[in-house]
Amino acid sequence: MSKYIDLLREHNQEPEKKKKKSKKKGKSTAENPYRHQDESDKALLDDMAALLDEQESESVSTMDDYDENQDALIAEESIPEPNKAHQPSQSHSQFGFDVSEWLSHIEQTLSSMFNAIQNHESINISVLNEQLDTLFDQMNTNSNILDNLSLHAVQHASVEKGFNHEDLIRQSILKMVCALKIGVHIGTKFDTLQTYAVAAMLHNIGFVSIPESLRSIATLSKDNLQQAKQFALDYMASQDVQHEQLEFAIREADERFDGSGSQGLEKQDIAWVARLVALLSAYESRIQSTHQPLLPRDAIRELVKAHRKDFDPQIIKHLIDATSLYPVGTFVQLNTGEVGQVVNVHANSPLRPIVYITMDNLGETIPERKIDLKKQPNLMVKKSLFESSLKDLAAG
């Protein structure tokens, strides 16, 4: 564990300058925020795998040596509080910004865009850009806005809206939130962060060409995936959609870090945004699966252990650092037996979230309170839970 903590502190690399590479050679133009070193990447993956292999309560019990420099803690009154019924919490921040309303606007915009794309009609990406600018304005004044957004995104995902392509919209929202959190964590400027968020939301536009009944199966065929990719590229060309990062995400998200993807691109030859989207797509598909969904920690474990050659290890690390192994919205049980929902996370402390406690180990309602596990070294996460399993606590 101490080796893992050291690695978290050491891997704070400066973004590289944007490089232009010849498209004729299959290279891509995109920001590469990290310099990759094979030995360092292997060590990082090994340490993450060892961390994820440990029992949850055992692994957090060794987190007393967290980085003191990361001890800027969140004001208690600014943390969103889900109510007992786990309905969306109060979405107005102290600055008057309604997160739930903002998400609804994004959902409506994506629904209109997916419908237009399916009908080969033009779309206006500037609408998404304007909505993201509104969020960025809030992020300048409210450091907790992304955690609040994460909580509401989880809650929105559980409510049927009646949109066409609702599955694609849910996927787009989750990937957008993760992309924003990673981008903020590595210090990405807002104009670049905006392009990453749009790419995360729209790189899957080709899937409107596949019937939803097929999209809901556990694994699409290679033919289906190629069909979706080609549909998206054809649409971009026919409608003259100008968005470099989105095009890279569509073209290269099926590449793999070890060069085993469709075009054989590897490592930095793959656009950074495509490496990001590839990882977020794999992560999202596991935690939102309609067949056998995984808890976030288990999804990360599977990606690190079973697919370690497929994805950029630096981006995996930053996904963990930025969203934690217990992301906002996750239900957890502490070593005290008490159960609550994660409402805030600390960057670089993936095992020490802030938890809003609402029930005891029998599922009975108890006086509500927030517990910051970074301030309480004797308390730890015993296990994470699906919301659907909360009703089974009494039986356990």
Buried (B, 14 or more C-beta within 10 A) or exposed (E): BEEBBEBBEEBEBEBEEEEEBEEEEBBBBBBBBBEBEEEBBEBBBBBBEBBBEBEBBEBBBBBEEBBEEBEEEBEEEBBBBBEEEBEBBEBEBEEEBBBBEBBBBBBBBBBBBBBBBBEEEEBEBEBBBEBBEEBBBBBEEBEBBBBBBBBBBBBBBEEEEEBEBBBBBBBBBBBBBBBBBBBBBBEBEBEBBBBBBBBBBBBBBBBBBBEEEEBEEEEBEEEBBBBBBEBBBEBBEEBEBEBBBBBBBBBBBBBBBEBEBBBEBBBBBBBBBBBBBBBBBBBBBBBBEEEEBBBBBBBBBBBBEEBBEBBBBBBBBBBBBBBBBBBBBBBBBBBBEBBBBBBBBBBBBBBBBBBBBBBBBEBEEBEBEBBBBBEEBEBBBBBBBEEEBBEEBEEE
